[in-house]
Each structure stands twice: as structure tokens, then as C-alpha cells.
Amino acid sequence: MQKILVTGGCGYIGSHTIVDLIEHGFDVISIDDNSRSTLHGLIGIEKITGKKIKNYKVDLKNFDETQAVFQENIDIVGVIHFAAYKAVGESVEQPLLYFENNIFSLINLLKCVKEFNVPHFVFSSSCTVYGNPDSIPVTESFPVKKAESPYGATKQMGEVMIQDFSNSENVSSVLLRYFNPVGAHPSGLIGELPLGKPMNLVPVITQTAIGKLPKMFVWGNDYATRDGSCMRDYIHVCDIAHAHTLALQYLLNEQNKTNCDIFNLGTGNGVTVLEAIKTFEAVSGIKLNYEIGPRRSGDVIAIYANNDLAVASLGWNIKYDLTEMMRTAWAWEQKIKQHEDIEKQKASLN
């Protein structure tokens, strides 16, 4: 079994990707300092796959601790790098926090890839690198424009660093520019678990529906879209996860065209915020309490993917539609509530 290191393995996309990797015959270890995640993901992975995953609670900004993981696992053949801060709004408020965390951690990781001759690297990038595109859908050949947020800027910097590093060190890399991952594993055992107030749309929707949030806001309804709200390409997290497995297999089979190939991961369909809300209401039967608010700094107006290259090169296919995205996200939110209620009952009996 080939060993893969997943950074941010306890997180949302990381945990789903570990499940997919295991299901396709890979041996997986994780690095996650749990500063923005919990061990719940690892518990869910074990229940789904029957495999216990070793997680190193290491801050990637600490080079010595990061290096020690590689020293203990000299047979790593590939790295999938998720670990990063990812909230657009927070990055606008605290840019230095994002530059320090997202860039320094990548530098240390690449130093270890070089030192320990790891041949393959897959990077969790983002459609934010395109900024506000001149037209949609977006292809990989579109220019990288000025980032709309410090978060987007760190993804742009990360891509440049990996491209230059891959060319100088002859490492085979893939940059996966994904759009808006949503939903949860069909088992209901892992899903998006924001710590504190959720920053992404679907957790805001589900937490509003279940009563954790009194109401939600739609940030702006005067954009040049079908209904005035921002438009995104929402894609199920399991479809995103499987693309990482395919990207690794693509590299291992030496199918890459360059030292650093780039793929968009999206459904190819644009969905507005208001359309997403209506789809959730139809799936759940719950009327959401939402209010129109002002435009939010850092938000791109409209973006969705052309995914032809990933489909043709990786053999990637979309399995989940928007209805399934909302259905699995809602089932996950209900599972969380069920667990929280049980814990409250236990506490009240003590």
C-alpha cells in the first residue's frame, strides 16, 4: 500500500478525501493541529472505513515538528495539502494571520518534500485565484487576476510557489482549483463542522434551519446575476474528495503533461445564494429566516467552472446534484443536533 500524507486530515475536505483514499487502496497518515478542527473527523473515518488513522498534532509553521513526521514516515509517496485558514471575511479583517499561516506552512512542507524526495504533491487551491473573471464559465487558461481577499492571495502565492518548486526540484504536482464544496458523506458520519460561527453558506443555512442561528443574511441582492445575489458553483464534498484520489493516481501513473498541472473542480453550473436557499427549503420543508444585507467585502460577484479538463484528463465525473448536496448537509446537521442533545442529557444526569 502506498503511503499518502494528508495535511488538514481532520478537516472537512481532508476527512472526506482520506475516506476516498482508503477506499481506493491507499495507506494514509494525517497532520492536523486541530486549531480549526476536532478529532470527530477521525472517529467518523474509522467508523466508515474500519481503519484507524494516525494523526500528528503538528503546527506546520514549526519546521522541526513537521520534519519529524517525515523522518518517521520515509515511505511517503505523495502529499495532499489542505491545511490552511480559509474564511474570506476573516482574511480581510486579519490579513497577516492568513499570510503567516498559509504561506509559512506551505514553505515548511515543501522543504520536507525536497529533503525526503517525495515525488508527488497535490495542492488544495481555489477558484478565488481567478478573482472577478471577465466571463463565465472559467477555464484553467483564464488569467489569474488580482485577488479579492488575502485568502485568495495566499492561494495565488501558493500556486506560484508550487509551480516554481516543482520545476526546480522535478516534483510532479497538481493544483486543484475547486469552487464551493458543500454537503456531507452519505453515511452522515462526517461533514462540515465549523468551530464557532460558520463562514460558509451551507452551514449557515443548516444552522439557521435547526435553530442554532436566529436568522441568516444574504450579503447583497443588487449584483448583476439572475436574482441579484452572488453566484457560485456548489460541488459535493465527496466529488471533490474523489478528484484528489484521481489526481494522485494521475501522477503515480505518470500521466501528467507538465511538472505542475492545473484542474478546475466544479459542476459547471452557477447557482445563486437565493437559489441555494430555495433548494434547501424544498429539500427540508423548512422556511428559512433570512434577511438581505449589504454587500460583503471580498466577495466575487459570479463564478462557475468549466470542468472539461478534469473530466477528460482525470476521468472525473460528478455524482451529486444540488438537491443531494442539500439533503446530505441537512442530514449531517440533524445528526450533530442529535449528538448534542444526547450529550446534554448525559450532563444533566451527572
Secondary structure, DSSP 8 states (H G I E B T S, - for coil): --EEEEETTTSHHHHHHHHHHHHTT-EEEEE---SS--THHHHHHHHHHS---EEE---TT-HHHHHHHHHH-TTEEEEEE--S---HHHHHH-HHHHHHHHHHHHHHHHHHHHHTT--EEEEEEEGGGG-S-SSSSB-TTS-----SSHHHHHHHHHHHHHHHHHHHHT-EEEEEEE-EEE---TTSSS----SSS--SHHHHHHHHHHTSSS-EEEE-S-SSSSSSS-EE-EEEHHHHHHHHHHHHHHHHTT--SSSEEEEEES-S--EEHHHHHHHHHHHH-----EEEE---TT--SB--B--HHHHHHH-------HHHHHHHHHHHHHHHHHHHHHHHHHHHH-
